[in-house]
Amino acid sequence: MTLTTVTMADFTPKHFLWRVEGRVAVIQLNRPERKNPLTFDSYAELRDTFRQLPYADDIDAVVLASNGGNFSSGGDVHDIIAPLVSMEMKELLAFTRMTGDLVKAMLGCGKPVITAADGVCVGAGAIMAMASDIRFATAETKTAFLFTKVGLAGCDMGACAMLPRIIGQGRAADLLYTGRTMSADEGLAWGFYNRVVEADQLEAQALDYARKLTEGPTFAHGITKTQLNQEWSMSLEQAIEAEAQAQAICMQTKDFERAYRAFVAKEKPTFGGD
């Protein structure tokens, strides 16, 4: 049996920017004049890209970067919200399932995803940050789950499941009911953001963080991401057993042996991701 892998260094998406630095893919929404809103096309292409990433043997981490001083203003008012008003239920459900599929694809991509959010990070943009593994911000970052501001519920794209797990039920309820802006300081204090950095250092620090992850045991990082996501729905007993099995798998990797031999030799291990 031949395993199918792909290389994505030369990938050329139509609806967002993509570049690869080392083994880190950098994604930027590319409508800075509108604060980088999402469209039907960019939603779909992002979803399909993250679905492809588990098979990409040249990518070990992803950075979702800002562009023009902003991360994303969410779904485009003219290109998305206006057409939705005229759609029937079947079409609306197809759209909301597609947006949810983007989150599922991010969670299932097998690679750590780091968001570097500057400026506006709202709506679906805030959801993409939420669905990332690590989140960097600047003092100017303004984050809002503003679905209620357009007459919708706060339960969009997994927000009611994921956000309380990150910042707590009461804080999540506050943000999802009101749609108010969470400041960078609040986001840092509440654990939504891992770091708040200077704007001119945001992308560089996120890239540096991602590069350090790619220098680690990347197969094991994929296992960590899987367990972080799957153990939400497990009992403690199930989680302990799942982790026992996961760790036994990692103990069969060459990276585990490399780490041991490096320790014995008093050297820093060089991991190979296998």
C-alpha positions as CSV (number, residue, x, y, z in Angstrom):
1,M,0.0,0.0,0.0
2,T,1.3,3.4,-0.9
3,L,0.6,6.2,1.5
4,T,-0.5,9.5,-0.1
5,T,1.4,12.6,1.0
6,V,1.5,16.0,-0.5
7,T,3.9,19.0,-0.5
8,M,2.3,22.4,0.0
9,A,5.3,24.8,-0.3
10,D,4.2,25.7,-3.8
11,F,0.5,25.9,-3.0
12,T,-1.1,28.9,-4.5
13,P,-4.5,29.7,-3.1
14,K,-6.9,32.1,-4.8
15,H,-8.5,33.7,-1.8
16,F,-5.8,34.3,0.8
17,L,-2.0,34.7,1.0
18,W,0.1,31.6,1.6
19,R,3.9,31.3,2.1
20,V,6.1,28.7,3.7
21,E,9.1,29.5,5.9
22,G,11.1,26.4,6.7
23,R,8.4,24.0,7.8
24,V,5.9,26.8,8.9
25,A,3.0,27.8,6.7
26,V,1.9,31.4,7.0
27,I,-1.7,32.3,6.1
28,Q,-3.0,35.8,5.8
29,L,-6.4,37.0,4.7
30,N,-5.8,39.5,1.9
31,R,-8.3,42.3,2.0
32,P,-6.6,44.8,4.3
33,E,-8.6,47.7,3.0
34,R,-11.7,46.1,4.5
35,K,-9.9,44.7,7.6
36,N,-9.6,41.2,6.0
37,P,-13.2,40.0,5.9
38,L,-14.1,36.4,5.0
39,T,-16.1,35.5,1.9
40,F,-17.9,32.4,0.8
41,D,-14.9,31.5,-1.3
42,S,-12.2,32.2,1.4
43,Y,-14.2,30.2,4.0
44,A,-14.3,27.2,1.6
45,E,-10.7,27.5,0.5
46,L,-9.4,27.8,4.1
47,R,-11.5,24.7,5.0
48,D,-10.1,22.7,2.1
49,T,-6.6,23.8,2.9
50,F,-6.7,22.7,6.5
51,R,-8.2,19.4,5.4
52,Q,-5.2,18.9,3.2
53,L,-2.6,19.7,5.9
54,P,-2.7,16.3,7.6
55,Y,-1.2,14.9,4.5
56,A,1.4,17.6,4.0
57,D,4.8,16.2,4.8
58,D,6.6,19.5,4.4
59,I,4.5,21.5,6.9
60,D,4.7,21.1,10.7
61,A,3.0,24.2,12.0
62,V,0.7,27.0,10.8
63,V,0.7,30.7,11.6
64,L,-2.5,32.7,11.0
65,A,-1.0,36.2,10.6
66,S,-2.5,39.7,10.4
67,N,-2.4,41.9,7.4
68,G,-2.4,45.7,7.3
69,G,-2.7,46.0,11.0
70,N,-5.8,43.8,11.4
71,F,-6.5,40.1,11.7
72,S,-10.1,39.8,10.4
73,S,-13.4,41.6,10.6
74,G,-15.3,38.3,10.2
75,G,-17.9,37.6,7.5
76,D,-18.1,40.3,4.9
77,V,-21.3,42.3,5.4
78,H,-21.8,42.8,1.6
79,D,-20.5,39.5,0.2
80,I,-21.9,37.2,2.9
81,I,-24.6,38.8,5.2
82,A,-26.5,40.4,2.4
83,P,-26.9,37.2,0.4
84,L,-27.8,35.2,3.5
85,V,-30.8,37.4,4.1
86,S,-32.4,36.1,0.9
87,M,-31.5,32.4,1.3
88,E,-33.9,29.6,2.2
89,M,-33.2,27.3,5.3
90,K,-31.5,24.6,3.3
91,E,-29.0,27.1,1.8
92,L,-28.5,28.7,5.2
93,L,-27.7,25.4,6.9
94,A,-25.3,24.5,4.1
95,F,-23.5,27.8,4.8
96,T,-23.4,27.4,8.6
97,R,-22.2,23.8,8.3
98,M,-19.4,25.0,5.9
99,T,-18.2,27.6,8.5
100,G,-18.3,25.0,11.2
101,D,-16.3,22.7,8.9
102,L,-13.5,25.2,8.9
103,V,-13.2,24.9,12.7
104,K,-13.3,21.1,12.4
105,A,-10.6,21.2,9.8
106,M,-8.4,23.4,12.0
107,L,-8.8,21.1,14.9
108,G,-8.2,18.0,12.8
109,C,-5.2,19.3,10.8
110,G,-2.6,17.5,12.9
111,K,-0.4,20.6,13.2
112,P,-0.1,23.3,15.9
113,V,-1.9,26.5,14.7
114,I,-0.7,29.8,16.1
115,T,-2.8,33.0,15.6
116,A,-1.0,36.4,15.5
117,A,-3.9,38.8,15.9
118,D,-3.4,42.5,15.6
119,G,-6.1,45.2,15.5
120,V,-9.6,43.9,14.6
121,C,-10.2,40.2,15.4
122,V,-14.0,39.8,15.4
123,G,-16.8,37.5,14.4
124,A,-15.5,34.6,12.4
125,G,-12.0,36.0,12.8
126,A,-12.3,35.7,16.6
127,I,-13.6,32.1,16.0
128,M,-10.4,31.3,14.0
129,A,-8.3,32.6,16.8
130,M,-10.3,30.6,19.3
131,A,-9.8,27.4,17.2
132,S,-6.1,27.9,17.2
133,D,-3.8,26.2,19.7
134,I,-1.8,29.3,20.6
135,R,-2.8,33.0,20.4
136,F,-0.6,36.1,20.3
137,A,-2.0,39.6,20.4
138,T,-0.9,43.2,20.6
139,A,-2.1,46.0,22.9
140,E,-4.3,47.2,20.0
141,T,-6.0,43.9,19.4
142,K,-9.8,44.1,19.8
143,T,-11.6,40.7,20.0
144,A,-15.3,40.3,19.8
145,F,-17.8,37.5,19.2
146,L,-20.3,39.9,17.8
147,F,-22.9,37.6,16.3
148,T,-25.6,39.1,18.6
149,K,-24.9,42.5,17.1
150,V,-26.3,41.2,13.8
151,G,-29.3,39.5,15.4
152,L,-27.8,36.0,15.7
153,A,-27.1,33.7,18.6
154,G,-23.6,33.5,20.1
155,C,-23.5,29.8,19.4
156,D,-21.6,30.1,16.2
157,M,-18.9,27.7,14.8
158,G,-18.4,26.0,18.2
159,A,-18.1,29.1,20.3
160,C,-20.5,27.9,23.1
161,A,-18.4,24.7,23.4
162,M,-14.9,26.0,23.0
163,L,-14.8,29.5,24.5
164,P,-16.0,28.5,28.0
165,R,-13.2,25.9,28.1
166,I,-10.7,28.6,27.3
167,I,-11.8,31.5,29.5
168,G,-14.6,30.1,31.7
169,Q,-18.3,29.9,31.5
170,G,-19.2,33.3,33.0
171,R,-16.7,35.2,30.9
172,A,-17.7,33.4,27.7
173,A,-21.4,34.1,28.5
174,D,-20.6,37.8,28.9
175,L,-18.9,38.0,25.5
176,L,-21.4,35.9,23.6
177,Y,-24.5,37.6,25.0
178,T,-23.3,41.1,24.6
179,G,-20.9,40.9,21.6
180,R,-18.7,43.4,23.4
181,T,-15.0,43.8,22.7
182,M,-12.5,41.9,24.8
183,S,-9.4,44.0,25.3
184,A,-5.9,42.5,24.9
185,D,-5.4,42.8,28.6
186,E,-8.6,41.0,29.4
187,G,-7.7,38.3,26.8
188,L,-4.3,37.8,28.4
189,A,-5.6,37.8,32.0
190,W,-8.4,35.3,31.0
191,G,-6.1,32.9,29.2
192,F,-7.5,33.6,25.7
193,Y,-4.2,35.1,24.6
194,N,-1.0,33.4,25.5
195,R,1.1,36.6,24.9
196,V,0.6,40.3,24.2
197,V,3.6,41.6,22.2
198,E,4.6,44.8,20.4
199,A,2.9,45.2,17.1
200,D,6.1,45.3,15.1
201,Q,7.2,42.1,16.7
202,L,3.9,40.2,16.5
203,E,4.5,38.1,13.3
204,A,8.2,37.5,14.1
205,Q,7.4,36.2,17.6
206,A,4.6,34.0,16.3
207,L,6.9,32.6,13.6
208,D,9.7,32.1,16.1
209,Y,7.3,30.2,18.3
210,A,6.1,28.1,15.4
211,R,9.7,27.3,14.3
212,K,10.6,26.1,17.7
213,L,7.7,23.7,17.6
214,T,8.8,22.4,14.2
215,E,12.2,21.6,15.8
216,G,10.5,19.4,18.3
217,P,9.0,15.9,18.1
218,T,6.4,16.9,15.5
219,F,4.7,13.5,15.4
220,A,4.2,13.7,19.1
221,H,2.9,17.3,18.7
222,G,0.2,15.9,16.5
223,I,-0.7,13.4,19.2
224,T,-0.9,16.2,21.7
225,K,-3.2,18.2,19.5
226,T,-5.4,15.1,19.0
227,Q,-5.6,14.4,22.7
228,L,-6.3,18.0,23.7
229,N,-9.3,18.0,21.4
230,Q,-10.6,14.5,21.9
231,E,-10.4,14.5,25.7
232,W,-13.1,17.2,26.0
233,S,-15.7,14.5,25.7
234,M,-14.0,11.8,27.7
235,S,-14.3,10.8,31.4
236,L,-11.1,11.1,33.4
237,E,-10.7,7.3,33.3
238,Q,-11.1,7.3,29.5
239,A,-8.6,10.2,29.2
240,I,-6.0,8.4,31.2
241,E,-6.3,5.3,29.2
242,A,-6.3,7.2,25.9
243,E,-3.1,9.0,27.0
244,A,-1.5,5.7,28.0
245,Q,-2.1,4.4,24.5
246,A,-1.0,7.7,22.9
247,Q,2.2,7.7,24.8
248,A,3.0,4.1,24.0
249,I,2.7,5.0,20.4
250,C,5.1,7.9,20.8
251,M,7.5,5.6,22.6
252,Q,7.9,3.6,19.4
253,T,9.1,6.7,17.4
254,K,12.7,7.4,16.5
255,D,12.4,10.8,18.2
256,F,11.9,9.1,21.6
257,E,15.1,7.1,21.0
258,R,16.9,10.2,19.7
259,A,16.0,12.1,22.9
260,Y,17.3,9.3,25.1
261,R,20.6,8.9,23.2
262,A,21.1,12.7,23.2
263,F,20.5,12.8,27.0
264,V,23.1,10.0,27.5
265,A,25.6,11.9,25.3
266,K,24.7,15.2,27.1
267,E,23.7,16.7,23.8
268,K,20.6,18.5,22.6
269,P,18.4,16.1,20.6
270,T,17.8,16.7,16.9
271,F,14.3,15.5,16.2
272,G,13.1,14.2,12.9
273,G,9.4,13.9,13.3
274,D,9.3,10.1,13.0
